[in-house]
Amino acid sequence: MKINNKRVVVTGAASGIGKALCEEFHASGASSIVCVDMNLNGAEEAAKSVNGLAVSADVSKESDIINVIQKANEFSGGIDIFCSNAGIGGKPGFFEADTSDWDMIWGVNVQSHIHAAKHVLPQMIEQGEGYLMNTSSAAGLLTQLGAAGYAVTKAAAVSFAEWIKITYGNKGIGVSCLCPQAVRTAMTANGPGVAGVDGMMEADIVAKDVLNAIEEERFLVTPHSEVLEYVKRKGNDRDRWISGMQRLQTQYEDFLTPMEDK
């Protein structure tokens, strides 16, 4: 899908990848951009820079997503591209996370994509075309050491995007799924952790790759090229891949162990 003159919605637009996406869509000729975030001040700053509309929303809430779509339709006369980009890292560990932690990360990292697709797809199908861009993570294709909630929800996000593409791809609906490793955002402000093994990438570079993927109608967006090689290794021999990840897990645990306990 060509970006020029398209009507765009971006969630998680106040900072990081979301803000970079808004700026890149604007630079590429999008006719309108709706900037969505819980941080309304940040969304307003992003909207001001791209002559767009700011909307406050908790993307885990279906009613908020319905409101975003209504506001976008009123502002732009429709939606061509919906970037369900907002996400959270959630509580690390496994035993440390309680049910409310799981509910929160599931709501933001998975249900947000489901709500968006459920309520924007009907009008896209009716108009004959539309595009969904869902942000997941390399963790969704591989895993995330030390963070069960993040690993599981990001994998679910990839699976849902695949299902939408398989089910509606022949009805004029394009789908891309963004799966980067470490990106310089608020989420990585304290360091990239194990996701930084192949380096930290700037958000504007990631945004450019996303727009290229939309124009090429490419499903997987992997700004860190190494990720595709890891996925191939995982697919070719799952047991060997798991053994390798177990070795990394041991190194990860050793790194986290205080010197006085070693």
Secondary structure as a PSIPRED ss2 file (coil, helix, strand):
# PSIPRED VFORMAT (PSIPRED V4.0)

   1 M C   1.000  0.000  0.000
   2 K C   1.000  0.000  0.000
   3 I C   1.000  0.000  0.000
   4 N C   1.000  0.000  0.000
   5 N C   1.000  0.000  0.000
   6 K C   1.000  0.000  0.000
   7 R E   0.000  0.000  1.000
   8 V E   0.000  0.000  1.000
   9 V E   0.000  0.000  1.000
  10 V E   0.000  0.000  1.000
  11 T E   0.000  0.000  1.000
  12 G C   1.000  0.000  0.000
  13 A C   1.000  0.000  0.000
  14 A C   1.000  0.000  0.000
  15 S C   1.000  0.000  0.000
  16 G H   0.000  1.000  0.000
  17 I H   0.000  1.000  0.000
  18 G H   0.000  1.000  0.000
  19 K H   0.000  1.000  0.000
  20 A H   0.000  1.000  0.000
  21 L H   0.000  1.000  0.000
  22 C H   0.000  1.000  0.000
  23 E H   0.000  1.000  0.000
  24 E H   0.000  1.000  0.000
  25 F H   0.000  1.000  0.000
  26 H H   0.000  1.000  0.000
  27 A H   0.000  1.000  0.000
  28 S C   1.000  0.000  0.000
  29 G C   1.000  0.000  0.000
  30 A C   1.000  0.000  0.000
  31 S C   1.000  0.000  0.000
  32 S E   0.000  0.000  1.000
  33 I E   0.000  0.000  1.000
  34 V E   0.000  0.000  1.000
  35 C E   0.000  0.000  1.000
  36 V E   0.000  0.000  1.000
  37 D E   0.000  0.000  1.000
  38 M C   1.000  0.000  0.000
  39 N C   1.000  0.000  0.000
  40 L H   0.000  1.000  0.000
  41 N H   0.000  1.000  0.000
  42 G H   0.000  1.000  0.000
  43 A H   0.000  1.000  0.000
  44 E H   0.000  1.000  0.000
  45 E H   0.000  1.000  0.000
  46 A H   0.000  1.000  0.000
  47 A H   0.000  1.000  0.000
  48 K H   0.000  1.000  0.000
  49 S H   0.000  1.000  0.000
  50 V C   1.000  0.000  0.000
  51 N C   1.000  0.000  0.000
  52 G C   1.000  0.000  0.000
  53 L E   0.000  0.000  1.000
  54 A E   0.000  0.000  1.000
  55 V E   0.000  0.000  1.000
  56 S E   0.000  0.000  1.000
  57 A C   1.000  0.000  0.000
  58 D C   1.000  0.000  0.000
  59 V C   1.000  0.000  0.000
  60 S C   1.000  0.000  0.000
  61 K C   1.000  0.000  0.000
  62 E H   0.000  1.000  0.000
  63 S H   0.000  1.000  0.000
  64 D H   0.000  1.000  0.000
  65 I H   0.000  1.000  0.000
  66 I H   0.000  1.000  0.000
  67 N H   0.000  1.000  0.000
  68 V H   0.000  1.000  0.000
  69 I H   0.000  1.000  0.000
  70 Q H   0.000  1.000  0.000
  71 K H   0.000  1.000  0.000
  72 A H   0.000  1.000  0.000
  73 N H   0.000  1.000  0.000
  74 E H   0.000  1.000  0.000
  75 F H   0.000  1.000  0.000
  76 S H   0.000  1.000  0.000
  77 G C   1.000  0.000  0.000
  78 G C   1.000  0.000  0.000
  79 I C   1.000  0.000  0.000
  80 D C   1.000  0.000  0.000
  81 I E   0.000  0.000  1.000
  82 F E   0.000  0.000  1.000
  83 C E   0.000  0.000  1.000
  84 S E   0.000  0.000  1.000
  85 N C   1.000  0.000  0.000
  86 A C   1.000  0.000  0.000
  87 G C   1.000  0.000  0.000
  88 I C   1.000  0.000  0.000
  89 G C   1.000  0.000  0.000
  90 G C   1.000  0.000  0.000
  91 K C   1.000  0.000  0.000
  92 P C   1.000  0.000  0.000
  93 G E   0.000  0.000  1.000
  94 F C   1.000  0.000  0.000
  95 F C   1.000  0.000  0.000
  96 E C   1.000  0.000  0.000
  97 A C   1.000  0.000  0.000
  98 D C   1.000  0.000  0.000
  99 T H   0.000  1.000  0.000
 100 S H   0.000  1.000  0.000
 101 D H   0.000  1.000  0.000
 102 W H   0.000  1.000  0.000
 103 D H   0.000  1.000  0.000
 104 M H   0.000  1.000  0.000
 105 I H   0.000  1.000  0.000
 106 W H   0.000  1.000  0.000
 107 G H   0.000  1.000  0.000
 108 V H   0.000  1.000  0.000
 109 N H   0.000  1.000  0.000
 110 V H   0.000  1.000  0.000
 111 Q H   0.000  1.000  0.000
 112 S H   0.000  1.000  0.000
 113 H H   0.000  1.000  0.000
 114 I H   0.000  1.000  0.000
 115 H H   0.000  1.000  0.000
 116 A H   0.000  1.000  0.000
 117 A H   0.000  1.000  0.000
 118 K H   0.000  1.000  0.000
 119 H H   0.000  1.000  0.000
 120 V H   0.000  1.000  0.000
 121 L H   0.000  1.000  0.000
 122 P H   0.000  1.000  0.000
 123 Q H   0.000  1.000  0.000
 124 M H   0.000  1.000  0.000
 125 I H   0.000  1.000  0.000
 126 E H   0.000  1.000  0.000
 127 Q H   0.000  1.000  0.000
 128 G C   1.000  0.000  0.000
 129 E C   1.000  0.000  0.000
 130 G E   0.000  0.000  1.000
 131 Y E   0.000  0.000  1.000
 132 L E   0.000  0.000  1.000
 133 M E   0.000  0.000  1.000
 134 N E   0.000  0.000  1.000
 135 T E   0.000  0.000  1.000
 136 S C   1.000  0.000  0.000
 137 S C   1.000  0.000  0.000
 138 A H   0.000  1.000  0.000
 139 A H   0.000  1.000  0.000
 140 G H   0.000  1.000  0.000
 141 L H   0.000  1.000  0.000
 142 L C   1.000  0.000  0.000
 143 T C   1.000  0.000  0.000
 144 Q C   1.000  0.000  0.000
 145 L C   1.000  0.000  0.000
 146 G C   1.000  0.000  0.000
 147 A E   0.000  0.000  1.000
 148 A H   0.000  1.000  0.000
 149 G H   0.000  1.000  0.000
 150 Y H   0.000  1.000  0.000
 151 A H   0.000  1.000  0.000
 152 V H   0.000  1.000  0.000
 153 T H   0.000  1.000  0.000
 154 K H   0.000  1.000  0.000
 155 A H   0.000  1.000  0.000
 156 A H   0.000  1.000  0.000
 157 A H   0.000  1.000  0.000
 158 V H   0.000  1.000  0.000
 159 S H   0.000  1.000  0.000
 160 F H   0.000  1.000  0.000
 161 A H   0.000  1.000  0.000
 162 E H   0.000  1.000  0.000
 163 W H   0.000  1.000  0.000
 164 I H   0.000  1.000  0.000
 165 K H   0.000  1.000  0.000
 166 I H   0.000  1.000  0.000
 167 T H   0.000  1.000  0.000
 168 Y H   0.000  1.000  0.000
 169 G H   0.000  1.000  0.000
 170 N H   0.000  1.000  0.000
 171 K H   0.000  1.000  0.000
 172 G C   1.000  0.000  0.000
 173 I E   0.000  0.000  1.000
 174 G E   0.000  0.000  1.000
 175 V E   0.000  0.000  1.000
 176 S E   0.000  0.000  1.000
 177 C E   0.000  0.000  1.000
 178 L E   0.000  0.000  1.000
 179 C C   1.000  0.000  0.000
 180 P C   1.000  0.000  0.000
 181 Q C   1.000  0.000  0.000
 182 A C   1.000  0.000  0.000
 183 V E   0.000  0.000  1.000
 184 R C   1.000  0.000  0.000
 185 T C   1.000  0.000  0.000
 186 A H   0.000  1.000  0.000
 187 M H   0.000  1.000  0.000
 188 T H   0.000  1.000  0.000
 189 A C   1.000  0.000  0.000
 190 N C   1.000  0.000  0.000
 191 G C   1.000  0.000  0.000
 192 P C   1.000  0.000  0.000
 193 G H   0.000  1.000  0.000
 194 V H   0.000  1.000  0.000
 195 A H   0.000  1.000  0.000
 196 G H   0.000  1.000  0.000
 197 V H   0.000  1.000  0.000
 198 D H   0.000  1.000  0.000
 199 G C   1.000  0.000  0.000
 200 M C   1.000  0.000  0.000
 201 M E   0.000  0.000  1.000
 202 E C   1.000  0.000  0.000
 203 A H   0.000  1.000  0.000
 204 D H   0.000  1.000  0.000
 205 I H   0.000  1.000  0.000
 206 V H   0.000  1.000  0.000
 207 A H   0.000  1.000  0.000
 208 K H   0.000  1.000  0.000
 209 D H   0.000  1.000  0.000
 210 V H   0.000  1.000  0.000
 211 L H   0.000  1.000  0.000
 212 N H   0.000  1.000  0.000
 213 A H   0.000  1.000  0.000
 214 I H   0.000  1.000  0.000
 215 E H   0.000  1.000  0.000
 216 E H   0.000  1.000  0.000
 217 E C   1.000  0.000  0.000
 218 R C   1.000  0.000  0.000
 219 F C   1.000  0.000  0.000
 220 L E   0.000  0.000  1.000
 221 V E   0.000  0.000  1.000
 222 T C   1.000  0.000  0.000
 223 P C   1.000  0.000  0.000
 224 H C   1.000  0.000  0.000
 225 S C   1.000  0.000  0.000
 226 E H   0.000  1.000  0.000
 227 V H   0.000  1.000  0.000
 228 L H   0.000  1.000  0.000
 229 E H   0.000  1.000  0.000
 230 Y H   0.000  1.000  0.000
 231 V H   0.000  1.000  0.000
 232 K H   0.000  1.000  0.000
 233 R H   0.000  1.000  0.000
 234 K H   0.000  1.000  0.000
 235 G H   0.000  1.000  0.000
 236 N H   0.000  1.000  0.000
 237 D C   1.000  0.000  0.000
 238 R H   0.000  1.000  0.000
 239 D H   0.000  1.000  0.000
 240 R H   0.000  1.000  0.000
 241 W H   0.000  1.000  0.000
 242 I H   0.000  1.000  0.000
 243 S H   0.000  1.000  0.000
 244 G H   0.000  1.000  0.000
 245 M H   0.000  1.000  0.000
 246 Q H   0.000  1.000  0.000
 247 R H   0.000  1.000  0.000
 248 L H   0.000  1.000  0.000
 249 Q H   0.000  1.000  0.000
 250 T H   0.000  1.000  0.000
 251 Q H   0.000  1.000  0.000
 252 Y H   0.000  1.000  0.000
 253 E H   0.000  1.000  0.000
 254 D H   0.000  1.000  0.000
 255 F H   0.000  1.000  0.000
 256 L H   0.000  1.000  0.000
 257 T C   1.000  0.000  0.000
 258 P C   1.000  0.000  0.000
 259 M H   0.000  1.000  0.000
 260 E H   0.000  1.000  0.000
 261 D H   0.000  1.000  0.000
 262 K C   1.000  0.000  0.000
